[in-house]
Amino acid sequence: MTKSFSSFHKHFGNLPDHRVVGRISHKLFDIVFIAVTACIANCDDWNMVVLWARERESWLRRFCELPNGIPSHDTFNRFFAMLEPVAFHAAFVDWMREIQEISNGSIIAIDGKKIRRSFDRNDGKGAIHMVSAWLTKNRIVLGQLKVEEKSNEITAIPVVCQKSWWI
């Protein structure tokens, strides 16, 4: 077992599971591991996560048990809708802290993006604009902040840094 995998398992292995016992087809750890690794690989919805996972099932089986194969997009959706966001956030931040210690001295890039398909024309809501702090060596996001459309990265940097855990 690699150091990074054991670190992931240590931080995410004990998330609270609110699924109905006896109706569980997929292991909690498998669902979380697939979702996080797929998001790191730029998957931005559950359908993309499932497609990505199916293409890499043999690789995923090195880390996950997958007793019933790759979960469906509906399974991911239901699972993450029930998952306690505070518990997931705490596990993710603790995992990132551990990874950040390994990558001492790396460059942190700041970048702004408009989130694809985040608008709702029917409700008159515009697209969401985010500024992210990116750890280049590990290729992970350290912190994100929703900003106004007319804002820019320079004005958001102090706020992202203030609200992020690496400071």
C-alpha positions in Angstrom: 0.0 0.0 0.0 1.5 3.4 -1.0 1.9 6.2 1.5 -0.6 8.4 -0.4 -3.2 5.7 -0.5 -2.8 4.8 3.2 -3.1 8.6 3.9 -6.3 8.8 1.9 -7.7 5.7 3.6 -6.8 7.1 7.1 -8.7 10.3 6.4 -11.7 9.1 4.5 -12.1 5.6 5.9 -14.3 6.5 8.8 -16.8 9.0 7.3 -20.3 8.6 8.8 -22.4 6.4 6.6 -26.1 7.1 6.7 -27.2 4.5 4.1 -29.7 1.9 5.0 -28.0 -1.3 6.3 -28.9 -4.3 4.1 -29.5 -2.1 1.0 -25.8 -1.2 0.5 -24.3 -2.5 -2.7 -21.1 -0.4 -2.7 -18.5 0.3 0.0 -18.3 3.8 1.3 -14.6 4.0 0.8 -14.9 2.9 -2.8 -17.5 5.6 -3.6 -15.4 8.3 -2.0 -12.1 7.2 -3.5 -13.6 7.0 -7.0 -15.3 10.4 -6.7 -12.2 12.2 -5.3 -9.8 10.7 -7.9 -12.3 11.4 -10.7 -12.6 15.0 -9.6 -8.9 15.3 -9.5 -9.0 14.1 -13.1 -11.4 16.9 -14.1 -14.7 15.0 -14.0 -17.4 17.5 -13.2 -20.6 15.5 -12.9 -21.6 12.0 -11.8 -22.0 10.7 -15.4 -18.4 11.7 -16.1 -17.2 10.1 -12.9 -18.8 6.8 -13.9 -17.4 6.9 -17.4 -13.9 7.8 -16.0 -14.2 4.9 -13.5 -15.3 2.3 -16.0 -12.4 3.2 -18.2 -10.0 2.7 -15.2 -11.7 -0.1 -13.4 -8.6 -2.4 -13.4 -6.5 0.5 -11.9 -9.3 1.3 -9.3 -9.4 -2.4 -8.2 -5.8 -2.0 -7.0 -7.2 0.3 -4.2 -11.0 -0.5 -4.0 -12.8 -3.7 -3.5 -15.7 -2.9 -5.9 -17.8 -6.0 -4.9 -20.6 -4.9 -7.3 -18.5 -3.1 -9.9 -18.5 0.7 -10.5 -21.4 2.5 -8.8 -24.0 4.2 -11.0 -24.3 8.0 -11.3 -27.5 7.7 -9.3 -25.6 5.9 -6.5 -23.0 8.7 -6.4 -25.7 11.3 -6.4 -27.7 9.7 -3.6 -24.5 9.0 -1.5 -23.2 12.5 -1.7 -26.6 14.0 -1.1 -26.7 12.2 2.2 -23.0 12.6 3.2 -22.4 15.1 6.0 -20.6 18.0 4.3 -18.8 19.0 7.5 -17.4 15.5 8.0 -16.3 15.2 4.4 -14.7 18.7 4.5 -12.8 17.9 7.7 -11.5 14.6 6.2 -10.5 16.4 2.9 -8.8 19.2 4.7 -6.9 16.8 6.9 -5.8 14.8 3.9 -4.7 18.0 2.1 -2.7 19.1 5.1 -0.8 15.8 5.1 -0.2 16.0 1.3 0.9 19.6 1.6 3.6 18.6 4.2 5.0 16.2 1.7 5.2 18.9 -1.0 7.1 21.5 1.0 8.1 24.5 -1.0 5.8 24.0 -4.0 4.3 26.9 -6.0 0.7 27.9 -5.3 -1.0 29.2 -8.5 -4.1 31.4 -8.3 -6.7 31.1 -11.1 -10.2 32.3 -11.8 -12.8 30.3 -13.7 -16.4 30.5 -14.7 -18.1 27.3 -13.7 -19.6 25.5 -16.7 -23.4 25.0 -16.7 -23.8 26.8 -13.4 -26.3 29.4 -14.7 -30.1 29.1 -14.6 -31.7 31.2 -17.2 -35.2 30.4 -16.0 -34.5 31.8 -12.5 -32.3 34.6 -13.9 -29.2 33.4 -12.1 -25.8 34.0 -13.8 -22.9 31.6 -13.9 -20.8 31.1 -10.8 -17.3 32.5 -10.8 -14.6 30.9 -8.6 -11.0 31.7 -7.7 -8.9 28.8 -6.8 -5.5 28.3 -5.1 -3.7 25.4 -6.8 -0.7 23.5 -5.5 1.2 22.9 -8.7 3.5 20.0 -7.5 0.6 17.8 -6.4 -2.0 19.2 -8.8 -4.6 19.8 -6.2 -6.9 22.7 -5.2 -6.0 24.1 -1.8 -8.9 26.6 -1.5 -11.7 28.1 -3.5 -13.8 31.2 -3.2 -16.9 32.2 -5.1 -16.5 35.8 -6.4 -18.6 38.4 -8.3 -18.6 38.3 -12.1 -16.7 41.6 -12.4 -14.1 40.6 -9.8 -10.6 39.3 -10.6 -7.9 37.1 -9.1 -5.9 39.9 -7.5 -8.7 41.2 -5.3 -9.7 37.6 -4.3 -6.2 36.4 -3.3 -6.2 37.8 0.2 -9.7 36.4 0.9 -8.9 32.9 -0.5 -5.7 32.8 1.6 -7.5 34.0 4.7 -10.2 31.3 4.3 -7.8 28.5 3.4 -6.2 26.0 5.7 -2.6 26.2 4.5 -1.9 29.6 6.0 
